[in-house]
Amino acid sequence: MDLDLRKLRYFVAVAEKLHFGRAADELHIAQPVLSRQIRALEQDLGAALLTRDSHGVALTDAGRQLLTDAGPLLASAHAVRRRVTVAARGSQRLMVGFRAGIAVTAAVRQFADRHPDVLVDVRRIEWDDQAAMLLDGRIDVGFVRLPIDEAGLRVTPLYAEPRVAVLPAGHRFAGREQITEADLDGEPLVWHADPSTQPTRRPHPNAGYLVRGVDETLEHVAAGRGISFLARSATVFYSHPEVSFVPVPDLAPEQVCLAVGASRTSPVVDDFFSAAQATAEVTAECGNYEMWQLGNGVVSQLG
């Protein structure tokens, strides 16, 4: 029997809340109706998904597996609806997502030369929504940074780039040609939950300031609340008069990739992939600096 997406959405609501009453309220249906739908789904799958007793609701092993698989499946169904709606308008449109510091202009231009009839939009994405936006169709293609949850995605490496320390302008290491990670031992951290921006020596969850995005990072560092780390290319697009960027060669480089939904089959998307791969070297050059003016925290790119 085909999997009923409505029943699957009902199951996810219960599985996330572990409470039939609250899930029914969220879904705007009666609790008895929700219970019947969950029992029907269990019958369809031939497996118990939830246990119910005096202690409450819990997931079975089968339920935990279904919850893991349900997210990408429901997001994919939502993406199909989005693409059908766009197609019904008679227009061709490609939404390209990108992380901070990743230049997409070269790929967009090359693609536009081949497909002048396709409107290409670009949208900034963050580490914690890059996979979700690809799966649910808010973006068609994404320039992402690893790590990313690759479930339901096709991820293709493009290039790697070094990372830099982000220091207050008055820091004792500001103006250095380069430093090591060990030099920064014991420094308070302004850090992202995004693993790609964290040092290899991970901070304690309660240590330092937790931020989201480059702008917040620069403001906290400038205020002297700690140091941070960024991909080197991000410093081309972001600067702050009270911040200095210093290379840290012993930190593992960041990997930039192109990602698309694994089930997405489209000649237009394939052509954009080709354009992105062909221009990856140009894109990577945005992070290749020939001169660092580190004494005053300014980074320049020549040529």
Stockholm file with secondary structure:
# STOCKHOLM 1.0

chainA/1-303         MDLDLRKLRYFVAVAEKLHFGRAADELHIAQPVLSRQIRALEQDLGAALLTRDSHGVALTDAGRQLLTDAGPLLASAHAVRRRVTVAARGSQRLMVGFRAGIAVTAAVRQFADRHPDVLVDVRRIEWDDQAAMLLDGRIDVGFVRLPIDEAGLRVTPLYAEPRVAVLPAGHRFAGREQITEADLDGEPLVWHADPSTQPTRRPHPNAGYLVRGVDETLEHVAAGRGISFLARSATVFYSHPEVSFVPVPDLAPEQVCLAVGASRTSPVVDDFFSAAQATAEVTAECGNYEMWQLGNGVVSQLG
#=GR chainA/1-303 SS CCCCHHHHHHHHHHHHHTCHHHHHHHHTSCHHHHHHHHHHHHHHHTSCCEEEETTEEEECHHHHHHHHHHHHHHHHHHHHHHHHHHHHTTCCEEEEEECTTCCCHHHHHHHHHHCTTSEEEEEECCTTTHHHHHHTTSCSEEEEESSCCCTTEEEEEEEEECEEEEEETTSTTTTCSCCCTGGGTTCCBEEESSGGGSCSSCCCTTSSEEECSHHHHHHHHHTTSCBEEEETTHHHHCCCTTEEEEECTTSCCEEEEEEEETTCCCHHHHHHHHHHHHTHHHHHGGGCCSEEETTTTEEECCC
#=GC SS_cons         CCCCHHHHHHHHHHHHHTCHHHHHHHHTSCHHHHHHHHHHHHHHHTSCCEEEETTEEEECHHHHHHHHHHHHHHHHHHHHHHHHHHHHTTCCEEEEEECTTCCCHHHHHHHHHHCTTSEEEEEECCTTTHHHHHHTTSCSEEEEESSCCCTTEEEEEEEEECEEEEEETTSTTTTCSCCCTGGGTTCCBEEESSGGGSCSSCCCTTSSEEECSHHHHHHHHHTTSCBEEEETTHHHHCCCTTEEEEECTTSCCEEEEEEEETTCCCHHHHHHHHHHHHTHHHHHGGGCCSEEETTTTEEECCC
//
